Amino acid sequence: MNGTSHAVIGSATGFIVAHTVQSTPTETLVCVALGAVSGLMPDLDIDGKLRGKITLPHQMIQLSAQVIGILMILYSFFEKVAVERWMGVGIGILILIIASLIKQKHMLTITGIAVLMGGLSVEERWIILLGIFIMIASFTSHRSYTHSILGVVFFGIIASDLETSLGMQGLYYTCLGGYISHLIADLKIFPFNKRGVKLFLPLSSKEL
């Protein structure tokens, strides 16, 4: 099933939850939007189609790192002396080497780190956990852990913290329902799915 279908199902889940808890029109829109996002989250894994759409082009980060590396070398060479000079130059060269190794496949990990740091700076646990979720997803194969019960539990904790933080009734069930709807739609029992999901990882790798 493609991303548009998952988003639509997630949005419908959000609308149903909002209607059930008798949300205001504004809260209903929030639930519909979060349902769509949650319905796409499992596809953040390493081969998922979503990962390339939420990350910046790697050339942008690469160029920024290269500029920082060059500035570090120039500053250290002209402004520092003795050991500090060569240490600064060495760090600048190291930054240039790391920058040259950055590829598009690394951008989701970098995005996760950025989200994690943002969560730490504003002291919001759901943002911190979201950053961790994104980083883990960047290393897992498609339709594996993000499509398992473990993924549901982890995302459920994020959803619970989000509802507590915003104080808006229905957000937990919206996010959790949207996420679960993705897994259900990817089950092998449906004829349009050639592959299933490994719900019981790491206990079992059998596709359902």
C-alpha contacts under 8 A as a table, 3 or more apart, distances in Angstrom:
res1	aa1	res2	aa2	distance
1	M	5	S	6.54
1	M	6	H	7.13
1	M	185	A	7.03
1	M	186	D	6.57
1	M	192	F	7.17
1	M	193	N	6.83
2	N	5	S	5.59
2	N	6	H	6.57
3	G	6	H	5.06
3	G	7	A	6.11
3	G	40	L	6.52
3	G	49	K	7.85
3	G	50	L	7.76
4	T	7	A	5.10
4	T	8	V	6.17
5	S	8	V	5.11
5	S	9	I	6.20
6	H	9	I	5.21
6	H	10	G	6.06
6	H	36	A	7.31
6	H	39	G	5.41
6	H	40	L	6.15
6	H	181	S	7.61
6	H	182	H	5.85
6	H	185	A	7.58
7	A	10	G	5.00
7	A	11	S	6.03
7	A	35	G	7.40
7	A	36	A	4.22
7	A	37	V	6.67
7	A	38	S	7.97
7	A	39	G	5.37
7	A	40	L	6.07
8	V	11	S	5.05
8	V	12	A	6.20
8	V	36	A	6.32
9	I	12	A	5.08
9	I	13	T	6.23
9	I	36	A	7.24
9	I	39	G	7.12
9	I	178	G	7.27
9	I	181	S	6.92
9	I	182	H	7.92
10	G	13	T	5.00
10	G	14	G	6.31
10	G	32	V	7.48
10	G	34	L	7.96
10	G	35	G	4.37
10	G	36	A	4.40
10	G	37	V	7.34
10	G	38	S	6.65
10	G	39	G	4.63
10	G	40	L	7.93
10	G	177	G	7.39
10	G	178	G	4.28
10	G	179	Y	7.36
10	G	181	S	6.60
10	G	182	H	7.59
11	S	14	G	5.04
11	S	15	F	6.23
11	S	31	C	7.53
11	S	32	V	4.47
11	S	33	A	6.28
11	S	34	L	7.37
11	S	35	G	4.62
11	S	36	A	4.51
11	S	39	G	7.79
11	S	178	G	7.37
12	A	15	F	5.01
12	A	16	I	6.20
12	A	32	V	6.80
12	A	35	G	7.38
13	T	16	I	5.19
13	T	17	V	6.25
13	T	32	V	7.43
13	T	35	G	6.19
13	T	174	T	6.36
13	T	177	G	6.33
13	T	178	G	5.94
13	T	181	S	7.98
14	G	17	V	5.18
14	G	18	A	6.09
14	G	28	T	7.54
14	G	31	C	4.70
14	G	32	V	4.48
14	G	33	A	7.50
14	G	34	L	7.03
14	G	35	G	4.70
14	G	36	A	7.68
14	G	174	T	4.78
14	G	175	C	7.60
14	G	177	G	7.72
14	G	178	G	7.06
15	F	18	A	5.07
15	F	19	H	6.09
15	F	28	T	6.31
15	F	29	L	7.94
15	F	31	C	6.41
15	F	32	V	5.34
16	I	19	H	5.12
16	I	20	T	6.09
17	V	20	T	4.99
17	V	21	V	6.30
17	V	31	C	7.65
17	V	170	G	6.19
17	V	173	Y	6.83
17	V	174	T	6.04
18	A	21	V	5.39
18	A	22	Q	5.91
18	A	23	S	5.09
18	A	27	E	7.27
18	A	28	T	5.24
18	A	31	C	6.35
18	A	170	G	6.33
18	A	174	T	7.93
19	H	22	Q	4.91
19	H	23	S	6.23
19	H	28	T	7.51
20	T	23	S	7.84
21	V	169	Q	7.20
21	V	170	G	6.52
23	S	26	T	7.85
23	S	27	E	5.55
23	S	28	T	5.71
23	S	169	Q	7.83
24	T	27	E	5.12
24	T	28	T	6.03
25	P	28	T	4.98
25	P	29	L	6.35
26	T	29	L	5.21
26	T	30	V	6.43
27	E	30	V	4.99
27	E	31	C	6.18
27	E	168	M	7.64
28	T	31	C	5.06
28	T	32	V	6.13
29	L	32	V	5.08
29	L	33	A	6.15
30	V	33	A	5.17
30	V	34	L	6.05
31	C	34	L	5.10
31	C	35	G	5.82
31	C	170	G	7.52
31	C	171	L	6.40
31	C	174	T	6.16
32	V	35	G	5.09
32	V	36	A	6.35
33	A	36	A	5.23
33	A	37	V	6.39
34	L	37	V	5.02
34	L	38	S	5.93
34	L	171	L	7.84
34	L	174	T	6.99
34	L	175	C	6.26
35	G	38	S	5.11
35	G	39	G	5.99
35	G	174	T	5.50
35	G	175	C	5.53
35	G	177	G	7.52
35	G	178	G	4.90
35	G	179	Y	7.85
36	A	39	G	5.08
36	A	40	L	6.60
36	A	178	G	6.78
37	V	40	L	5.29
37	V	41	M	6.38
37	V	178	G	7.81
38	S	41	M	5.14
38	S	42	P	7.91
38	S	175	C	5.29
38	S	176	L	7.32
38	S	178	G	5.03
38	S	179	Y	4.97
39	G	42	P	7.31
39	G	175	C	7.84
39	G	178	G	4.44
39	G	179	Y	4.73
39	G	180	I	7.53
39	G	181	S	6.52
39	G	182	H	5.36
40	L	43	D	5.84
40	L	44	L	7.62
40	L	50	L	7.35
40	L	179	Y	7.27
40	L	182	H	7.08
41	M	44	L	5.63
41	M	179	Y	6.78
42	P	45	D	6.77
42	P	143	R	7.76
42	P	146	T	4.96
42	P	147	H	5.83
42	P	151	G	7.94
42	P	179	Y	6.98
42	P	182	H	7.19
42	P	183	L	7.84
43	D	47	D	7.88
43	D	48	G	4.61
43	D	49	K	6.53
43	D	50	L	5.78
43	D	51	R	7.33
43	D	142	H	7.32
43	D	143	R	7.59
43	D	146	T	7.42
44	L	47	D	7.85
44	L	48	G	5.51
44	L	49	K	7.40
44	L	50	L	5.55
44	L	51	R	5.05
44	L	134	I	7.05
44	L	137	A	5.85
44	L	138	S	7.00
44	L	146	T	7.83
45	D	48	G	5.20
45	D	51	R	7.06
45	D	137	A	4.37
45	D	138	S	5.36
45	D	139	F	7.00
45	D	140	T	5.63
45	D	141	S	6.09
45	D	142	H	5.46
45	D	143	R	7.53
45	D	146	T	6.77
46	I	51	R	7.38
46	I	105	K	7.95
46	I	137	A	6.45
46	I	138	S	5.02
46	I	139	F	5.90
46	I	140	T	5.65
46	I	141	S	5.34
46	I	142	H	5.94
47	D	51	R	7.84
47	D	141	S	6.40
47	D	142	H	5.16
48	G	51	R	6.09
48	G	142	H	5.97
49	K	52	G	6.37
49	K	53	K	7.48
50	L	53	K	5.34
50	L	54	I	6.72
51	R	54	I	5.77
51	R	55	T	6.60
51	R	108	L	6.40
52	G	55	T	5.73
52	G	104	Q	7.97
52	G	108	L	7.94
55	T	107	M	6.05
55	T	108	L	6.15
55	T	111	T	6.69
56	L	60	M	7.09
56	L	61	I	7.80
56	L	107	M	7.02
57	P	60	M	5.69
57	P	61	I	7.35
57	P	104	Q	6.65
57	P	107	M	7.74
58	H	61	I	5.36
58	H	62	Q	5.99
58	H	102	I	6.76
58	H	103	K	5.79
58	H	104	Q	4.93
58	H	106	H	7.91
58	H	107	M	6.29
59	Q	62	Q	4.86
59	Q	63	L	5.94
59	Q	103	K	7.96
60	M	63	L	5.28
60	M	64	S	6.27
61	I	64	S	5.09
61	I	65	A	6.14
61	I	99	A	7.91
62	Q	65	A	5.23
62	Q	66	Q	6.18
62	Q	99	A	5.07
62	Q	100	S	6.85
62	Q	102	I	6.32
63	L	66	Q	5.02
63	L	67	V	6.19
63	L	99	A	7.61
64	S	67	V	5.23
64	S	68	I	6.27
65	A	68	I	5.06
65	A	69	G	6.09
65	A	95	I	6.63
65	A	96	L	6.87
65	A	99	A	5.64
66	Q	69	G	5.02
66	Q	70	I	6.20
66	Q	95	I	7.00
66	Q	96	L	5.30
66	Q	99	A	6.05
67	V	70	I	5.21
67	V	71	L	6.13
68	I	71	L	5.15
68	I	72	M	6.05
68	I	92	G	7.55
68	I	95	I	7.69
69	G	72	M	5.08
69	G	73	I	6.30
69	G	91	I	7.61
69	G	92	G	4.24
69	G	93	I	6.37
69	G	94	L	7.72
69	G	95	I	5.19
69	G	96	L	5.42
70	I	73	I	5.13
70	I	74	L	6.23
70	I	92	G	6.28
70	I	93	I	7.79
70	I	96	L	7.53
71	L	74	L	5.14
71	L	75	Y	5.89
71	L	92	G	7.65
72	M	75	Y	5.21
72	M	76	S	5.97
72	M	88	G	6.48
72	M	89	V	6.69
72	M	91	I	7.52
72	M	92	G	5.08
73	I	76	S	5.29
73	I	77	F	6.04
73	I	88	G	6.29
73	I	89	V	4.45
73	I	90	G	7.63
73	I	91	I	7.74
73	I	92	G	5.00
73	I	93	I	7.15
74	L	77	F	5.19
74	L	78	F	6.16
74	L	89	V	7.66
75	Y	78	F	5.49
75	Y	79	E	5.52
75	Y	80	K	7.35
76	S	79	E	5.41
76	S	80	K	5.00
76	S	81	V	7.84
76	S	84	E	7.29
76	S	85	R	4.85
76	S	86	W	7.28
76	S	88	G	5.07
76	S	89	V	5.87
77	F	80	K	6.06
77	F	81	V	7.60
77	F	85	R	5.49
77	F	86	W	7.39
77	F	88	G	7.68
77	F	89	V	6.67
79	E	85	R	7.65
80	K	84	E	5.87
80	K	85	R	4.65
81	V	84	E	5.79
81	V	85	R	4.88
81	V	86	W	7.99
82	A	85	R	5.55
82	A	86	W	6.93
83	V	86	W	5.48
83	V	87	M	6.04
84	E	87	M	5.05
84	E	88	G	5.99
85	R	88	G	5.27
85	R	89	V	6.24
86	W	89	V	4.91
86	W	90	G	5.96
87	M	90	G	5.05
87	M	91	I	6.23
88	G	91	I	5.12
88	G	92	G	6.18
89	V	92	G	5.03
89	V	93	I	6.22
90	G	93	I	5.10
90	G	94	L	6.15
91	I	94	L	4.97
91	I	95	I	6.21
92	G	95	I	5.13
92	G	96	L	6.39
93	I	96	L	5.05
93	I	97	I	6.29
94	L	97	I	5.08
94	L	98	I	6.20
95	I	98	I	5.13
95	I	99	A	6.02
96	L	99	A	5.02
96	L	100	S	6.28
97	I	100	S	5.24
97	I	101	L	6.70
98	I	101	L	5.22
98	I	102	I	6.69
99	A	102	I	5.41
102	I	106	H	6.37
102	I	107	M	7.98
103	K	106	H	5.50
103	K	107	M	7.09
104	Q	107	M	5.33
105	K	108	L	6.80
106	H	109	T	5.50
106	H	110	I	6.41
106	H	138	S	7.91
107	M	110	I	4.94
107	M	111	T	6.01
108	L	111	T	4.90
108	L	112	G	6.16
108	L	134	I	7.00
108	L	135	M	6.93
108	L	138	S	5.74
109	T	112	G	5.04
109	T	113	I	6.29
109	T	134	I	6.93
109	T	135	M	4.88
109	T	138	S	5.59
110	I	113	I	5.07
110	I	114	A	6.20
110	I	135	M	7.81
111	T	114	A	5.04
111	T	115	V	6.20
111	T	131	G	7.72
111	T	134	I	7.54
111	T	135	M	7.77
112	G	115	V	5.10
112	G	116	L	6.08
112	G	130	L	7.66
112	G	131	G	4.38
112	G	132	I	6.37
112	G	133	F	7.52
112	G	134	I	4.89
112	G	135	M	4.80
113	I	116	L	5.00
113	I	117	M	6.13
113	I	131	G	6.14
113	I	132	I	7.62
113	I	135	M	6.88
114	A	117	M	5.15
114	A	118	G	6.10
114	A	131	G	7.31
115	V	118	G	4.98
115	V	119	G	6.14
115	V	127	I	6.62
115	V	128	I	6.81
115	V	130	L	7.20
115	V	131	G	4.72
116	L	119	G	5.08
116	L	120	L	6.27
116	L	127	I	6.53
116	L	128	I	4.57
116	L	129	L	7.24
116	L	130	L	7.21
116	L	131	G	4.30
116	L	132	I	6.53
117	M	120	L	5.05
117	M	121	S	6.16
117	M	128	I	7.34
118	G	121	S	5.10
118	G	122	V	6.37
118	G	127	I	7.38
118	G	128	I	7.52
119	G	122	V	5.35
119	G	123	E	5.58
119	G	124	E	5.16
119	G	125	R	6.59
119	G	126	W	7.55
119	G	127	I	4.67
119	G	128	I	4.55
119	G	131	G	7.76
120	L	123	E	4.83
120	L	124	E	6.69
120	L	125	R	7.77
120	L	128	I	6.29
124	E	127	I	5.56
124	E	128	I	6.48
124	E	165	S	7.92
125	R	128	I	4.97
125	R	129	L	6.10
125	R	158	I	7.97
125	R	161	D	6.92
126	W	129	L	5.12
126	W	130	L	6.01
126	W	157	I	7.86
126	W	158	I	4.94
126	W	159	A	7.43
126	W	161	D	5.29
126	W	162	L	5.74
127	I	130	L	4.91
127	I	131	G	6.19
127	I	158	I	7.81
128	I	131	G	5.18
128	I	132	I	6.43
129	L	132	I	4.96
129	L	133	F	6.07
129	L	158	I	6.28
130	L	133	F	4.91
130	L	134	I	6.19
130	L	155	F	8.00
130	L	158	I	6.63
131	G	134	I	5.17
131	G	135	M	6.24
132	I	135	M	5.09
132	I	136	I	6.13
133	F	136	I	5.21
133	F	137	A	6.06
133	F	154	F	7.79
133	F	155	F	7.78
134	I	137	A	5.02
134	I	138	S	6.19
135	M	138	S	5.14
135	M	139	F	7.01
136	I	139	F	5.54
136	I	140	T	6.55
137	A	140	T	5.21
137	A	141	S	8.00
137	A	145	Y	7.85
137	A	146	T	6.64
140	T	144	S	6.77
140	T	145	Y	6.70
140	T	146	T	7.79
141	S	144	S	5.80
141	S	145	Y	7.78
143	R	146	T	6.56
143	R	147	H	5.17
143	R	148	S	7.98
143	R	196	G	7.72
143	R	197	V	5.61
143	R	198	K	6.88
144	S	147	H	5.30
144	S	148	S	6.38
144	S	197	V	6.74
144	S	198	K	5.73
144	S	199	L	7.81
144	S	201	L	7.32
145	Y	148	S	4.99
145	Y	149	I	7.89
145	Y	150	L	6.66
145	Y	151	G	5.80
145	Y	198	K	7.55
145	Y	199	L	7.91
145	Y	201	L	6.59
146	T	150	L	7.52
146	T	151	G	4.66
146	T	152	V	7.53
147	H	151	G	6.18
147	H	152	V	7.63
147	H	183	L	5.94
147	H	197	V	6.03
147	H	198	K	6.64
147	H	199	L	6.33
148	S	151	G	5.18
148	S	152	V	6.49
148	S	183	L	7.83
148	S	197	V	7.10
148	S	198	K	5.83
148	S	199	L	3.91
148	S	200	F	5.97
148	S	201	L	6.25
149	I	152	V	4.90
149	I	153	V	6.20
149	I	199	L	5.46
149	I	200	F	6.23
149	I	201	L	7.62
150	L	153	V	5.17
150	L	154	F	6.20
150	L	200	F	7.86
150	L	201	L	7.48
151	G	154	F	5.18
151	G	155	F	6.03
152	V	155	F	5.21
152	V	156	G	5.88
152	V	176	L	7.26
152	V	179	Y	7.05
152	V	180	I	6.86
153	V	156	G	4.93
153	V	157	I	6.42
154	F	157	I	5.32
154	F	158	I	6.67
155	F	158	I	5.00
155	F	159	A	6.15
155	F	176	L	7.04
155	F	179	Y	7.88
156	G	159	A	4.93
156	G	160	S	6.08
156	G	172	Y	7.27
156	G	175	C	7.57
156	G	176	L	5.61
157	I	160	S	5.08
157	I	161	D	6.23
158	I	161	D	5.23
158	I	162	L	6.11
159	A	162	L	4.98
159	A	163	E	6.26
159	A	171	L	6.89
159	A	172	Y	4.85
159	A	173	Y	7.90
159	A	175	C	5.87
159	A	176	L	6.63
160	S	163	E	5.28
160	S	164	T	6.30
160	S	171	L	7.79
160	S	172	Y	5.18
161	D	164	T	5.06
161	D	165	S	6.01
162	L	165	S	5.06
162	L	166	L	6.14
162	L	171	L	7.34
162	L	172	Y	7.34
163	E	166	L	5.32
163	E	167	G	5.48
163	E	168	M	5.71
163	E	169	Q	6.78
163	E	170	G	7.50
163	E	171	L	5.29
163	E	172	Y	5.72
164	T	167	G	5.09
164	T	168	M	7.49
168	M	171	L	6.30
169	Q	172	Y	7.65
170	G	173	Y	5.49
170	G	174	T	6.02
171	L	174	T	4.95
171	L	175	C	6.05
172	Y	175	C	5.45
172	Y	176	L	6.02
173	Y	176	L	5.11
173	Y	177	G	5.52
174	T	177	G	5.20
174	T	178	G	5.94
175	C	178	G	5.16
175	C	179	Y	6.16
176	L	179	Y	5.16
176	L	180	I	6.14
177	G	180	I	5.13
177	G	181	S	5.95
178	G	181	S	5.11
178	G	182	H	6.66
179	Y	182	H	5.44
179	Y	183	L	6.96
180	I	183	L	5.18
180	I	184	I	6.29
181	S	184	I	5.11
181	S	185	A	6.08
182	H	185	A	5.16
182	H	186	D	6.29
183	L	186	D	5.15
183	L	187	L	6.50
183	L	197	V	7.07
184	I	187	L	5.38
185	A	190	F	7.69
186	D	190	F	7.67
186	D	193	N	6.43
186	D	195	R	7.71
186	D	196	G	5.94
186	D	197	V	6.56
187	L	190	F	6.22
187	L	193	N	6.95
187	L	195	R	7.56
187	L	196	G	4.73
187	L	197	V	5.93
187	L	208	L	5.76
188	K	191	P	7.13
188	K	193	N	5.57
188	K	194	K	6.71
188	K	195	R	5.76
188	K	196	G	4.15
188	K	197	V	7.27
188	K	207	E	7.33
188	K	208	L	5.41
189	I	193	N	7.65
189	I	196	G	7.84
189	I	208	L	7.27
190	F	193	N	5.77
191	P	194	K	7.35
193	N	196	G	6.72
195	R	207	E	7.28
196	G	207	E	4.91
196	G	208	L	5.02
197	V	206	K	7.94
197	V	207	E	4.94
197	V	208	L	5.46
198	K	201	L	5.96
198	K	204	S	7.27
198	K	205	S	5.46
198	K	206	K	5.70
198	K	207	E	4.70
198	K	208	L	6.39
199	L	204	S	7.97
199	L	205	S	7.93
199	L	207	E	7.37
199	L	208	L	7.22
200	F	203	L	5.68
200	F	204	S	5.26
200	F	205	S	6.85
200	F	206	K	7.81
201	L	204	S	5.12
201	L	205	S	5.76
202	P	205	S	6.78
